[in-house]
Amino acid sequence: MTLAGHDPAGGAGVQADIEAIVSQGCHPVSVITCLTVQDTCDVQRVEPVADYLIEQQAEAVLADMPIAAFKIGLLGSVAAVEAVQCILLQAPETPVILDPVLAAGGGKGLASNILIEAIREYLLPLTTLLTPNMPEAARLAMGGATRDEQAFSLLEQGCDYVLLTGTHAETEQVENVLYGERKRLRGWAWERLPGHYHGSGCTLASACAANLAKGMEVSKAVAAAQAYTWGSLQAGRKFGRCQWIPDRFYWQRA
């Protein structure tokens, strides 16, 4: 189950999640948490869905079929965060993958300090795998000047694992690190591709969720999701004026 916003440009949000989940061989079900006005350049408006509608969407599906993993994306309001917490508490043994969407790819901020505090309080303690980029980790962490310190802070707030991505770092390669058990567990280095991509974080988190839903061990699920995401980005195309959109079905055309 993906709980995320709708992107009319088709690059991020629920549409990206659905494509990535299908590509991993799983069946996606979706809960719309907010509507957005955006294109491949930036987000112009976010309109959160009412909290009771978020809960009702999820509860209708939960009453009908088993859910093997939850993937959470853009929420848009404190009320939405609280609604998602209520949903997760109904399935406490189900893995939760949280992609903390705090800013749009074009740079527009999407989360106030109050919303970030709500995510810390209500969602991080329920999170199996958190997938922040470096700016997101810095905002969610309770202190820490280095990547390691911020990741450890997020673990201390209740996350089981943190996959900290290095797309925003000024390094020759993109360096991603998985943290858990109060230590670095594994690191990866990926060729840094040219251009800027719309929906890369959604793709990665959704692929992780699908792999965990299939029963894969966390490190293997994360490794496979990264390989799939990199392939999607490499095959990406520029449909609009600004960011490239990943081709999440690139494997069909290989």
C-alpha positions in Angstrom: 0.0 0.0 0.0 1.4 3.4 -1.0 0.1 6.4 0.8 1.3 9.4 -1.1 0.4 12.5 -3.2 -0.8 12.6 -6.8 1.6 14.2 -9.3 -0.3 15.2 -12.5 3.1 15.2 -14.4 3.5 11.5 -13.8 7.0 11.7 -12.5 6.6 11.3 -8.8 4.0 10.4 -6.1 1.5 7.6 -6.4 2.1 7.1 -10.2 5.8 6.6 -9.6 5.1 4.3 -6.7 2.7 2.1 -8.7 5.1 1.7 -11.6 8.0 0.8 -9.3 5.9 -1.7 -7.3 4.6 -3.4 -10.4 8.1 -3.6 -11.8 9.1 -5.6 -8.7 6.3 -8.1 -9.3 3.9 -6.9 -6.6 0.3 -5.6 -6.7 0.1 -1.9 -5.7 -2.9 -0.5 -3.8 -2.9 3.3 -3.2 -4.2 5.9 -0.8 -4.1 9.5 -2.1 -2.9 11.8 0.7 -2.9 15.0 -1.2 -3.5 16.5 -4.6 -0.8 18.7 -6.1 -0.4 21.3 -8.8 3.0 20.6 -10.4 5.0 20.0 -13.5 8.5 18.8 -14.1 9.9 22.1 -12.9 8.4 22.5 -9.4 5.3 22.2 -7.2 2.9 25.2 -7.3 0.3 23.9 -4.8 -0.4 21.1 -2.4 -3.9 20.4 -1.2 -4.1 17.8 1.5 -6.9 15.2 1.5 -9.0 15.3 4.6 -7.8 12.9 7.3 -11.0 10.9 7.5 -10.8 10.3 3.7 -7.2 9.0 4.1 -8.3 6.6 6.8 -11.4 5.5 4.9 -9.4 4.8 1.7 -6.9 2.6 3.6 -9.5 0.9 5.9 -11.6 -0.2 2.9 -8.6 -2.0 1.4 -7.3 -3.4 4.7 -10.7 -5.0 5.3 -10.6 -6.6 1.9 -7.0 -7.9 1.4 -3.7 -8.5 3.3 -1.1 -5.8 3.0 2.5 -6.9 2.9 4.2 -3.5 3.2 3.3 0.2 3.6 5.2 2.9 1.6 4.6 6.5 2.8 5.4 9.5 0.7 4.1 13.1 0.7 1.6 13.8 3.5 1.1 17.5 3.4 -0.5 18.1 6.9 -0.2 17.1 10.5 -3.8 15.7 10.3 -2.6 13.4 7.5 0.4 12.3 9.6 -2.0 11.4 12.4 -4.3 9.6 10.1 -1.4 7.5 8.7 -0.3 6.6 12.2 -3.8 5.3 12.9 -3.6 3.2 9.8 -0.2 1.7 10.6 -1.3 0.9 14.1 -3.9 -1.5 12.6 -1.2 -3.6 11.1 1.7 -3.4 13.6 3.7 -6.3 12.1 3.7 -5.0 8.5 6.9 -3.3 7.3 6.8 0.5 6.9 8.9 2.3 4.4 8.9 6.1 4.8 10.2 8.4 2.1 10.2 11.8 4.0 9.2 14.1 1.1 10.1 17.5 2.7 10.8 19.4 -0.5 10.0 19.1 -4.2 12.7 18.2 -6.7 12.5 21.8 -8.0 13.3 23.1 -4.6 10.0 24.2 -3.1 9.6 23.3 0.6 6.7 21.0 1.3 7.0 20.6 5.1 6.8 23.1 7.9 8.7 22.6 11.2 5.3 21.6 12.8 4.8 18.9 10.2 8.4 17.6 10.7 7.8 17.4 14.4 4.7 15.4 13.8 6.6 13.0 11.5 9.2 12.5 14.2 6.6 11.9 16.9 4.0 9.8 15.1 5.8 8.0 12.3 9.5 7.5 13.0 8.8 5.1 15.9 6.8 2.9 13.5 9.2 3.0 10.6 11.0 -0.1 9.4 13.1 1.7 6.8 13.6 5.4 6.3 15.0 6.6 3.0 16.0 10.3 3.3 18.4 12.3 1.2 20.9 14.4 3.1 18.8 17.6 3.4 15.9 15.5 4.7 18.0 13.7 7.2 19.4 16.9 8.5 15.9 18.3 9.1 14.5 15.2 10.7 17.6 14.4 12.9 17.7 15.7 16.5 21.2 17.2 16.0 24.4 15.9 14.5 26.8 17.5 12.1 27.9 14.5 10.1 25.9 11.9 8.0 26.7 9.2 10.5 25.5 11.3 13.5 22.3 12.3 11.8 21.6 8.7 10.8 22.2 7.5 14.3 19.8 10.2 15.6 17.1 8.9 13.3 17.7 5.4 14.6 17.4 6.6 18.1 14.0 8.2 17.3 12.7 4.7 16.5 13.5 3.8 12.9 14.8 0.2 12.5 16.9 1.1 9.4 18.0 4.2 7.6 19.1 4.3 4.0 20.8 7.7 3.6 21.2 8.6 0.0 24.0 10.8 -1.3 22.4 12.4 -4.4 22.8 15.9 -2.9 26.4 15.5 -1.9 29.2 16.9 -4.0 30.9 13.6 -4.6 32.1 12.0 -7.8 29.8 9.0 -7.2 26.5 8.8 -5.4 27.3 7.2 -2.1 24.4 5.5 -0.3 24.7 4.0 3.2 22.4 1.7 5.1 22.4 2.1 8.9 20.9 -0.2 11.5 21.7 -1.8 14.9 23.4 1.5 15.9 26.0 1.2 13.2 26.8 1.4 9.5 25.7 -1.8 7.9 26.7 -1.4 4.2 27.6 1.2 1.7 27.2 1.5 -2.1 28.6 3.8 -4.7 26.8 4.5 -8.0 27.8 6.4 -11.1 26.4 9.9 -10.9 24.2 10.4 -13.9 23.9 13.8 -15.6 20.7 15.9 -15.1 18.1 16.2 -12.5 15.3 13.6 -12.0 11.7 13.9 -10.9 10.6 11.0 -8.7 13.9 9.2 -8.0 13.2 9.0 -4.3 9.7 7.7 -4.8 11.1 5.0 -7.1 13.7 3.9 -4.6 11.4 3.8 -1.6 8.7 1.9 -3.5 11.1 -0.7 -4.9 12.4 -1.2 -1.3 8.9 -1.6 -0.1 8.0 -4.2 -2.8 11.2 -6.2 -2.1 10.4 -6.2 1.6 6.9 -7.2 0.9 8.3 -10.2 -1.0 10.2 -11.2 2.2 13.7 -10.1 1.2 16.2 -9.4 3.9 16.6 -5.6 4.4 20.1 -5.3 3.0 19.3 -7.4 -0.1 16.0 -5.5 -0.6 17.8 -2.2 -0.5 20.6 -3.3 -2.8 18.1 -4.6 -5.4 16.0 -1.4 -5.2 19.0 0.8 -5.8 20.1 -1.2 -8.9 16.5 -1.0 -10.3 16.3 2.8 -9.5 19.7 3.5 -11.1 18.5 1.6 -14.3 15.3 3.7 -14.3 17.3 6.9 -14.1 19.8 5.9 -16.7 16.9 5.2 -19.1 15.0 8.3 -18.1 13.6 10.8 -20.6 12.8 14.5 -20.6 9.2 14.9 -21.4 8.8 18.5 -20.1 10.9 21.6 -19.7 12.9 20.8 -16.6 13.6 17.5 -14.7 13.9 14.1 -16.4 11.4 11.4 -15.5 12.7 7.9 -14.7 11.7 5.1 -17.1 10.5 2.6 -14.5 9.7 0.0 -17.2 13.1 0.1 -18.8 13.6 -3.6 -18.1 10.8 -4.4 -20.6 12.6 -2.7 -23.4 16.1 -4.1 -22.7 
